Amino acid sequence: MKRKIIVIGSGFSSLSAACYLAKDGHEVVIYEKNNTVGGRARQLVKDGFTFDMGPSWYWMPDIFDKFFADFGKKTANYYQLDKLSPAYKIFFSDDVITIGDSLDKICEEFERIEKGSAKHLRKFIKQAQDNYHIAIDKIVLRPGLSPLELITPETITRVDQFFKTISSQVRKKFKNPKLISTLEFPVLFLGAKPNKTPSFYSFMNFADFGLGTWHPKGGMYEIIKAMKHLAEELGVILNTDSAIDEIVVENKIAKGVVIKGKTYLADVVLSGADYHHTETLLNKDNKQFSEAYWNKKTFAPSSLLFYVGFNKKLKNIEHHNLFFDTDFELHAKEIYDDPVWPKNPLFYANFPSVTDSSMAPEHCETGFFLIPIAPNLEDTPELREKYLNLILKRFEEKTQQTIENNIILKESFCVNDFKSEYNSYKGNAYGLANTLTQTAFLRPGLKSKKVKNLYFTGQLTVPGPGVPPALISGKLVSELIAKSLN
């Protein structure tokens, strides 16, 4: 039976769910608070420069392939995808590690730094590959309703990997601190410290070294545009500038939403907006979680972001660049253990125009800088400027060039913006961290326990943070909704 379904938000998970629900024959309407679709994956275009405002890494290409294949499509129907070579550079205080586009190249680089490490790396990545297939084929496609979902013949043999950490596994075989940091880096996408992340999540290392780093020509927003196009082909109606004021609930059943004083009715309400914010749209009796619940959870970092246009081409850089020339563990402590503005932060610099000329004017460079920080820190223009100057100085030293006088465009985005633009709890950037006690069924559920026909999707629920998990989250919730409507 055809039902009307309202979807709140238009990020990856919302668009994914909307597509699946429309394919099932339902009438699907999306309401987005901002003036463009995409959620945290919006785009900034200014003075000829194109910036992805949020996600900028294209990992796990198989997940994107599977999503579009579910609709009889291919990614190539919508955007051009190129594998980056090299994938990225990591700048340390005394060296630069280049991560190539194949495991053989990466092994050569590891061997250059630590003799004998290539053998250990191949074994580590083989285990990571096995974990990847178990995670993608057996675990993440389950809706997080029961701990029994984690029990499979494959996971039983790896139960110890849920109680050991990535950090302990890496440090057992690798001694060079630069290699340790390189192998611990990918789990930062999961929003937690390596010494708090179960070693099973080494599958992120296979996503990195095994599957490679890719770039959709035109930027990550091309995926959003593709999903929007697909959704509209399927009959989804998208509305922007439509912030939700209230979720209408009658007799513990979701009935619709209120926007600017007008009520829009539906049979199902699905929120891809921030989970905590969504519950503020309900009265107290219909909330599943208290403020105390959210406050004690471990959240992924927030970020200080800079979108910078340069009037010249930069040298000694790649498309993706990590600056690990300061204390990795101290910065992690300043995010998770003792939340303060970092003294000497690690940072990430992305220059998509290095490989994609469409993203900057001729002879110019598009730069995206990111500093991970603790959520809910004080956010002022003065602090933003201080940290921009700090990282630009280090950038100039490490890449042996001057760039400060070549900046012709500069925008920033930080805690206050995450709160105002995305209703993000404490201004977090990536949702709940994937720690052991916040994995699978231990995360906030896809389905409300208090209100019938109210559902959730996105990075605060299952499977967790990241773009590929968001696509999967949309599919999982659509399947739950379909089951409840049959």
N, C-alpha and C positions, 0 to 999 in steps of 0.2 A: 504494500500500500504506500502511495506517495505521501510523504509527510513534509511539513515545512520545518527547516532547521536554520536557526540563526547562529552564525559563527562570529565571535568577538575577536577582532584582531586579524591581521593579514600577513603575519610572518610565515616562515617556512612550514611550521606545524599546522597552522590554520589553513593555509593554501592546500597543503597535502590532504588534510581531512576533508576540506570542501570538495576537492576533486573526486575523492573516493565516494563521498556521500552523493554527489551529483551523478556519478556513474551508476550508483545503485538506484537512481530514478527519483531521488528526493529533490524538493525545491530548496535550494540553498542560497542564503543571503549573508554576505559578509559585511560587517560594520567595522571600519577602521577609524581610530581617533585622529590620526595625522592626515595630511593632505596627499600623501602618496602611499601605495601599498609597499609591503616589505618588512614592516616591523623594524627590528634592529639591523636588518640587512638593507636599509635604504641607501640611496645614492645621492651624492652631492656633485652637481655640475656647475662650475663657475669659471668664467674667463677662459674657457677652452680646456680646463682641467677636469678630469673625471675621477671621483673618489668613491670607493666603497666605504660607507660610513661604519660598517660593522665587520662581519666575517670577511676574511681576505684569503683564507687557505682553502683550497679545493683538495680535500683528501677523500679516500674511499669512493673512487669513481663508480665502483660496482653498485653502490647504494643508489646513486642518481640514475644509473642505467636501469636498475630494477624498478624504480619509481615510474619512470616514463614508459617502460615496457608493460607495466600493468594497464596502460591505456593504449597499447598498440603503437607506441611512439618510441623514438630514440632521442637522445640528447642532441644528436646531429640535426634533427628536425628543427631545433630552436637556436642552438649556439655552437660555435666552433670551440673545440677543446684541444689545448696543446699541453704536452708534458714538458715541464720545465727542466732544463739542463744547464747548470746544476740546479738541484732543488732549492738549496739555500746555503748561505754562509753563516758561520758562527764566529764572531770576533771575541777572542779572549785577550787577556792583558799582554800575553807574550806570543800569540800565534793566531792563525786563522784556519778553521776547519771548513773544508768545502764538502758538502754532502752531494754526491753525484746522483745521476738518474738511474743507477743500477746498483745492486748489492755488491757486485765485483768492484766497482769504483769506490764504494764506501769502505769496503774491506781494505783496499789499498791505502786509503787515508787513515784508517784505524791502525794499520800495521806501521805506517810512518811514525805514528805517535807512540805506540806501545807494541813492541815486538811480541808476537804470539797472540795478539788480541783478535786477529781476523778469524782464527779458528773458533774462539769463544763467541764471536759475534754471529757467525753462521749458525752455531748451535742455538744461540739465544733467539735469533730471528726465526729459526725453524719452529721452536716452541711457540713463539709469538704468532706465527702463521696458524698453527694448530688452534691456539686460543681464539684467533680471529674468526676462524670458520665455526667454532663452537659458539662464540658470542653472537655472530651474525645469523647463523642458521638455527641455533637452538635456544638462545636466551633472550636476545633483545626483541624478538618477534612475539614475546609473550607479554600480556597486559599488566603484570605486576599485581595480581590479585591474591597470590598465595606463595608461601615459601617453597611449596612443592614444585613450582615452575623452575627452580634452580637445580632440581634433582634430575639429572639425566645420566645415562651410562657414561657419558664423556666427562661431566662435571664431577661425578663421584671419584674418578681417578685423579682429579685435580683439586680436591677439596682443600689441600694444604695451601694452594695458591690464593685462596680467599683470606687466609690468615697471616700469610707472609706479605711483605710489601715490595713494591717495585724497587725501592731504594736498596733493600737488603739483597734482592736478587741480582741487581746490577753490580753492587759493590763486592759481591762474592767472587766475581770473575774479572772485573776490570778495576785497575788500581789508579790509572791516570785520572786526575780530577776533571780534566777537559772531556775525556770520553764518558765519564760518569754523568756530567752535566748534559752531554749530548744525548745520552740514552734516557735520562730522566725528564728531558724537556717535553716529549710528546704528551705525557700524562697531565701536563699543565692545562691541556685542552679540556680535561675532565674537571678542572676547577679545584684540585686539591694538591697538597704537598706530596711528593713522591714517597715520603716515609709514612704517609697516611693512606696511600692508595694500594689496594690489593694487587699482588703481583700478577694475577690473572689479566689485569688490564695492560699487560705487555702487548696485547694485540694492537695497541696504538703504535707500537714500534714497527709492527708489520705494515700497518697503514702507511707509515712514514717511509721506511726503507724498502719495503716489499712492493707496495702499490704506487708509490711515487707522489709527487706534488704536481698539480695541474693548474691550468689557468684558462677560464672561459674568456675568449676574446671579447673585450668590452667591459670585463670585470664581473664580479660575483653577482651583481644586480641583473645580469643577463639570465640567471637562473630564476630569479623572482619574476622577471618579465615572461619567461617561458611558462612558468607555473600559472601566472595570471592569464596568459593566452589560452593555456589548456583549460583552466577553470571556466573561462568564458565560453570556450567551445562546448563545454559540457553543460552550459546553461546557468552557471553560478552568477549571481548578481553582486557586484562589488560597490560598496558605498564608502567614500572617504569623508573626512571632516565629520565623523559621526561617533563622538565619544559616548559611551554608555553611562547613564546616570544611575540606573538601578536595574537589577534583574527581578522581574515580576514572579512572585511565588504565591500560589494559592493552594492551601491544603497540602503543603509539602511537595508540590509539583511545580516545576518551572513552566511558566506560561509565556514568557517573552521578555522584552527589555523596554526600558524607557530611555528615549533620546530627546533632549531638549523639550521635555514636557510631554512628548507624544509616545504612546504605547504601541509597540509592534509585537504582535502575537506570533507564537510558534509552538510546535509540538515538542521541540528539543532545543535547548540552548547549550552551545559548546563554546567554551572560552579558551582561546589561545593567548590571551593576555596574561600578565603576571598573575600567578596563582593567588598570592596574598592579596593583591589589589582586587581580584575578582570577588573574593570573599567579603571585601568591604562594600560590595554592591548588594549584599544580602543583609537581612536583619540578624541580630545576634543569635536567635534560635536556629537559624539555618546555616550558620558557619560550622565547619568541621574542626577548625583549628583556632586556638587562642593566640593572642600576641606573644604570650610566653613560649608557645610552641615554636613560632617562627624565630623568636629571638635566640633560642638555644641551638638552632640549626647551624651547620657549617655552610656558609655561602661561598660560592666562587668569588674571585676578585671583582672589583670594579676596574675601571681603566681611565687613564688620562690619555686622550687621543688628540693628535694634531693632524690637520689636513693642510699640507704645505705645497705651494707651487713654486718651482725654481725656474729662473730665466736662462738656464744653461743645462746641459747634460752633465750628470755627475759621474765620477770615476771610482774605480775600485769597489763597486757594489754589484749585487745581483738583484733579482726581482724580490726575493725574501732575504732579510738579514737579521740575525739575532746578535745582540751585544751583551755578552756574558763576561765582560771585562771587570766586573766587580763581584762581590761575595754573593753567590747564589743562595746559600742557606740563610744569610742575614736578611736578604730581601724577602725570602719566604716567611721568616719569622715576623717581619714587619707587616706582612699581610695577614697572617693567620693567628699568630700567638700574641703579639703585642701591637695591635693595629695603630700604626703611625705613618705619616708621610715618610717614605724611604729616604735614607741618607744618601745612598749611592745606588739608584735603581738599575736593574737590568732593563733593557728595552728592546723593542722590535721595530724595524724600519722596513717598509714595503714600498718598492718603486715599480709599479706595474708597467710604467712606460718604458722600462728597460727591455721588456719583451713584447710590449703591445703599444705601438706608436699612436693608436687611436685614443689613448687615455691622457695625452698631453699635447699642447701646441708644438709645432715643429721646433726642434732644438731646445725644448724645455723638458722638465722632469716633474712627474707627479709623485709626491712623497706622503706617506702615511706612517705616523709614528705612534707607538702605543707603549705606555708604561702601566704595568699591572699594579694596582693599589688596593688597599683594604676598602671594603664597602663603608659607606656612611662617614667618610672623613670630611673635614671642613674643605669647602671648595670655593676658592676666591680667584678673581682674575690675577692677583699678585702671585698666588701659588702656581697657577698655570704658567705664567710667564717665567717664573723662577726655574721651573722644571724643564721648560722648553730650552732655555739658555744652557742649562746644565747638560742635557743630552746632546744638544747641537755641538757644544764644545768637545765632548767626548767623540762624537761622530767625526768631527773634523780631524781630530788627532788620529783616530784609528784608520780613517780612509785617506789621510794625507792630502787634504784639500780644504779650501775655505769656501763656505757656502752662505754664511749669515747675510752678506750683502747681496746675495742672489735671490733672496726670498721676495716674491711679488704677490703672493697670496698666502693667507694664514687664517685658519679657523681652528677652533678647539671644541672638545666635547668631554664632559667629565661627570662626576657624581650627580650634581644638580640637574644635568641634562638627562641622565638616565632616569631620574625620578620624574621629571616633568614630561619628557617625550614618551617614555615607555611605562610609566607608573611602576618602575622597578623598585622592589623592596630594598631599602637602604642604598639604592643606586647601584646594585650589583650588575655586572655585565653579562654573566654566563649562567645564572641560576644557582641551584644547589650543587655543592661539590659531590662527586661520586666517591665518598668514603664508604667503608664497609657497612656502617650503620645507616647509610643513606643510599643503598643500592636496591634496585628492583622493587619488591613488595614493601620495602621500608621507606620508599619515597611517597609523597602525597599521591593519592590515587587518580586514575583517569576518570573515575565516576564518583560523584558526590555520594556520601553515606547518609546525608541528611535530606537532600532534595532529589526527588525523582526527576529524570529527564534533564539533569544538569551534569555536564561533562567538562573535562579539562584536557588540555594538550599542551605540549611545549617543554621547555627545559627544566621546569621545576617538578615535573612528573616523570614518568618513565618514557624512554630509557635513560634520559639525562641530557647534559649540555652538549652542544655541537650541532652543526648543520645536518649531517647524516642522521643522527638520532632524532632530530626534529621531524625529518621526513617520515621516519619510522613511527614516531609518536602519533602523527596524524593518521597513519594507516591503522595503528592499534586502536585508537579511539573510534575510528569509523567502523571497525569491526565490532566493537562493543555496542555501539549505537545500533548497528544493523541487527545484532542478536537480540537486543531489547525490543526492537520494533517488530520482529517476526512473531 
